[in-house]
Amino acid sequence: MLVDTHAHVQMPEFDADRAEVLGRSRSAGVQWMVCPGVDLASSTRAEELARQEPDVAAAIGVHPEDCDKAPADYLTKLRSLYALNATTTVAIGEIGLDYKEGTPDRALQFRFFEEQLQLAADLALPVIVHSRFAVTACLNAVAHFRGMRGVMHCFGGTTAELERAVALGLHVSFTGNITYPGAHATRDALKACPVERLLLETDSPYMPPVPMRGTRNEPSFVAYVYSAAATLLDSDVTDVACRIHETARGLFNHHERGNHAGEENL
């Protein structure tokens, strides 16, 4: 009962063999996956794939590295895309902040992040948060939105930051980076994560796990991530998979939208 909670299978890296990639995913036991966009074009492609493949769910949004290329009316376009694909859209994402050198202006990133957090609140959807070198800044932004649901994707923060994310009601997702020899802090964070908030992913086509490093990552490789997580948690991989499947369904297939999140007046 594996689920890959973050796989960019709509990306050009999979254009030549997408059907085979999805076939290998199913053979590996992946029952479904979330396919996030990073801009309007990839969000549209994610929706197209979700309409074609019943085991693919879409997320739509503008990534912080792409915000400087987004059109002025990007929010209107995202709303329209959601209106056309409400049944296949499970989140707003991948959105957030990226403070790596060479990324867009931080003030611009922050504006896009807050605008899309509000969009998620308006649509009662969870968010998928990118937070490279910006975990605390992302958590500060999310804290302004009461009741916001979502996941800190590809978590690379400290145990203290993980505890704050959980306190805010967020889930935390780990990738193949937990298999990397030097990722001691990331493994410590995973072990500190409450099991009911834990998610796993590949972030395909990026960050392939050991023993697949040096290759294009794909959803079938999530089995290595589950195996590594189960070892770290001193648990059976089947138990971990069942629990994460239940958690992912609760987050991404949430249809009780009576209590919308909304920005607090702080």
URJOUR-V895273 format. One record per helix or strand. SS is the DSSP state (@ for helix, = for strand). FROM is the first residue (numbers start at 0). TO is the last residue. If there is no record, write none. Layout:
<<SS:FROM:TO> <SS:FROM:TO>>
This chain:
<<=:1:3> <=:6:6> <@:11:13> <@:17:26> <=:29:35> <@:39:51> <=:55:59> <@:63:68> <@:73:83> <=:88:95> <@:105:122> <=:125:129> <@:134:141> <=:144:145> <=:149:151> <@:158:166> <=:170:173> <@:175:178> <@:183:191> <@:194:196> <=:197:199> <=:203:203> <@:218:231> <@:236:251> <=:261:262>>
